[in-house]
Amino acid sequence: MDKFQRIFAAIDFSSGSDEALRQAHERALSTWAKLAVCHIVPNELRSQLLFPHISRIASLNDPFELERVAETASARVMEVTGRTQAEFDLIVDEGTPYAAILTHAEKWLADLIVAGSHGAAASAAGLRLGSVANKITQYAHCAVLIARPCRGTGGIVAGTDFSDPALPALRAAAVEARRTKGDLTIVHSLDLVWPAAGVASMALGGSPFNISDEQVRTLEDLARQRLDDALKQLHIQGQAFVTRGPAEIALIETAAHLKADLLVVGTVGRTGLRRLLLGSVAGTVVTEAPCSVLMVRRHPG
């Protein structure tokens, strides 16, 4: 897939969701994509099994409440994006927010879900990623964009470990660079400590696994060459950057140093009850990144 053509924005009237809505609107506008906007009214009463009569009474007012919420949501979308009602699909429902968002997104055949990094219920106590956004990134059937305010640099950073799951992320980053005319930097980090080897060695009275400086330079040269080859295959201009240390730290620090607007990472989707478990790199980047994060998944098979 070269472009996202069905973009699904989740909103809750917070400033974070306004940013998500703006980014979803701009992305859809630049690619002629279809836009849906979804707001879920949290309904804790339906999960109150001790007092089922309360749920029945509350449900009598639901159609009227949801209609008023839909009017408010529609007005918010038009205010933030300038679109008319005919230029977006509006979905308003009740339930557990993340579950309902994911259900409606899949039913609408979304290929990208956009959510703010903080929701209306997020506290100010240092939370970097709201609980709803976190659940969406874990269980979504498609790519997810966690929107954070842009610095306007146009910079895009993409990480690769040269594995198959990283390929869709590089392609998506290349598409983004073309779409926004932004500068693309692809990053590979050499994690030079192999924990299994180090622990086994020390258990036997030896030293942690190490390699020489010359070997490190050779690995860096090989990695840089592979990054350059990847850029050529993508047919796009960009910078190749090789660093050392854990990949998630390297990506976050590179994005911060370059004041990037977007960081792109890849992960692997799963089927069945465990649809998706984020890898440690993708999970940390989504949570800790100083900019928006586009998480692109490759489904096995």
C-alpha positions, -999 to +999 in steps of 0.1 A: +000+000+000+015+033-011-009+056+007-034+055+035-068+060+019-092+054+048-082+075+078-100+071+111-096+098+137-106+091+173-116+122+193-126+130+229-127+168+228-093+171+244-065+193+231-046+161+222-075+148+201-078+181+184-042+177+173-050+142+161-080+155+142-059+183+125-033+158+114-058+133+101-076+161+082-044+174+066-032+139+057-065+130+042-066+163+023-032+158+008-038+123-004-075+125-013-083+100+014-116+094+030-119+106+066-140+092+095-142+108+129-152+087+159-162+097+194-171+071+221-191+080+251-177+060+280-204+039+295-194+025+329-230+018+338-233-010+313-205-029+331-221-024+365-235-059+370-245-053+406-271-028+396-285-039+362-317-018+367-296+014+367-283+004+332-318-002+320-330+032+332-299+050+318-303+033+284-337+050+280-320+083+275-292+070+253-306+080+219-312+115+230-278+118+247-259+103+217-277+127+193-266+157+213-230+143+215-231+138+177-241+174+172-213+186+194-187+163+178-198+174+143-194+210+153-160+203+167-148+186+135-160+215+114-144+240+137-110+223+138-108+212+101-131+236+082-148+206+066-185+205+060-207+177+073-207+160+039-169+158+039-164+133+067-181+103+082-191+107+119-194+078+142-207+083+177-213+054+201-210+043+237-189+017+254-154+011+265-135+037+244-106+018+231-126-013+223-154+006+206-129+027+186-111-005+173-144-022+165-157+007+145-123+013+128-122-023+116-158-022+105-152+010+085-121-007+069-097+019+081-061+015+070-049+042+095-061+051+130-051+085+143-053+093+180-039+119+204-012+110+228-033+122+257-070+120+262-095+140+282-091+117+312-053+119+313-037+134+344-009+159+343+013+136+364+039+130+337+019+106+315+034+104+280+007+082+265-029+079+275-044+046+283-068+046+254-040+055+229-018+028+244-046+002+239-051+013+204-015+009+195-015-026+210-046-040+194-054-021+162-057-041+130-040-015+109-013+013+111-017+038+139-005+074+141-001+088+176-003+126+170+018+151+190+022+188+182+046+193+152+076+216+153+071+224+116+106+211+105+091+185+082+118+161+095+110+123+093+130+096+111+126+059+104+142+030+122+153-003+107+170-034+119+170-048+084+143-073+093+111-079+073+089-060+098+110-029+092+104-028+055+068-015+056+080+013+080+107+024+056+083+024+027+058+044+047+085+069+057+095+073+021+058+080+012+056+105+040+088+123+028+073+126-007+040+137+006+053+164+029+086+171+010+103+166+043+139+154+050+141+117+057+167+101+080+168+063+084+186+050+114+202+017+124+216+012+158+243-013+167+235-028+200+269-041+208+261-060+240+245-094+235+229-100+270+227-138+266+264-141+257+274-117+285+254-135+312+266-169+301+302-158+300+301-142+335+283-173+349+314-193+339+338-168+354+345-149+321+340-114+309+310-099+291+309-103+253+329-075+236+343-068+202+372-047+191+370-011+178+381-023+144+352-047+143+328-020+154+339+003+126+335-026+101+300-032+113+292+005+111+305+007+075+284-024+066+253-010+082+257+024+065+261+007+032+229-012+037+211+020+047+223+037+015+211+007-005+177+009+011+174+046+002+183+038-034+157+010-035+131+035-022+141+060-049+143+088-025+169+112-011+177+108+025+203+106+052+217+073+066+226+074+102+243+046+122+246+048+159+252+025+189+231+013+218+195+001+222+174+009+191+146+026+210+169+051+227+187+058+194+155+065+176+141+088+203+174+107+207+178+111+169+142+124+166+148+149+194+182+160+180+168+166+145+136+181+159+117+157+137+079+160+132+074+122+127+091+090+138+081+058+118+085+024+133+075-011+122+060-040+141+044-074+134+006-080+137-008-113+150-042-130+145-066-144+170-070-133+206-034-120+208-038-098+177-008-077+184+019-075+210+042-045+205+078-053+204+099-035+230+113-010+205+080+000+190+063+001+224+090+024+239+091+047+209+054+052+208+053+060+245+085+081+248+089+099+214+090+137+214+070+139+182+042+121+164+048+084+158+035+064+128+035+027+137+032+005+106+026-033+110+034-061+087+010-090+091+025-124+089+015-147+061 
